[in-house]
Amino acid sequence: MSILVLLDLGLSKLILAVRDEAKGEAARKTLTATKVLEPSQTIEVWKLDQASYKSITAFVRQVERLDTRLDIVILNAGVNRGSFALNPSTGHEEDLQINYLSTVLLVLLLLPIFKKSQSTATPSEFSPGRIVVVSSDMAVWAKFEEKSKRPLLEAFDNEAEWNKYDRYGTTKLLGQLFVAELAKRVSPSLAVINCANPGLC
């Protein structure tokens, strides 16, 4: 698990951003039972529901108040619903909302926090941050049949266009395309931005 590796490398504060805080607390207890933490290390559970823009912005405000530097963000929220559903607050199809739209928003809102960390650190103290968006092999198999539709978002929100497997793959492909473009625009001296594929698990 990447979390255990990060803790072994001396990560001082691990924040588990979770939709279900009870499950997050159970995961925290499992981690602390698996790994003996150093006195300087803490694991916290914070609420983050990527189905809600309000939850995302509240989470980012909480990150802004951190008393330590933000170094690493691993974004692995994802859903592959068994049936078509629209997000009640945004009106967009749920897989697209959580896997792509909300992930993009979260990355863009967190980037200024990385910039603030860079601006307040001395050059010898600062090292580039890391932003990792978890992807999937299924991006390669995506047909992305909506790509020729205009407007694009409306095509994703049309139940007649929905296919469980292709939609998941397409949302992961969109995430990869976003990361590729963002990495061109964000200096690697500020943050190294990439996708990771955990494989079928």
Phi, psi and omega in degrees: 000133181299328181298315180295322178297315180298319177295320177297329180278000174100016177307127185276323180224124176251126177249119174268109180268114191226151175284319183252106186294330178294317178293323177297319179293323177295321178294321178298316180296321177297316179297315182289337175281332181276324187233125175282119183278148171288156179304333182274357184258140176224152173236124180240153178247121179240146179285131172207111178250107183285001172276356186229120175297325179298318178294321180296313181293325177294320178297316181296321176299323177293320177297321180300333182270003179303142177269001176237166181286144173275119184250317188224135174231124175244114183258107184235016176295137179196152180217147174223086187292151178277348179212158181294137176206142175262141176293127185294335183266332181253338182083002180263156180301138190299316180299313178298318182299309186281315186285333185237294188302312182290325177296316177300313180301314182298315179300313183295326178284333180277335182304317178298334178290321174298319180296320179296319178300319181293320185289336183262354182261150172285155182306325181287337180274336190267134168231152184302146174285175178230129174237117182242124175255119181286129183243205184201150173303333185296344176300326181292328184269358183295131175279331179049053183292344179285347190302333181267357183277148175225131353285148188297313183299323179296326178295320178294332183270004181265118183300329181295337180270355191276135172220126187310310186282317181291326180296316179299311179300320180294320179295325177288324175297315178301321177298319178294319179296319177298313181298319180299317179289319180296320181297334177287335188257347180250124181298135177294348174284342176268307181205138171270122186241127180206175175251148174234142180243111182283353184080178181288118180217000000 
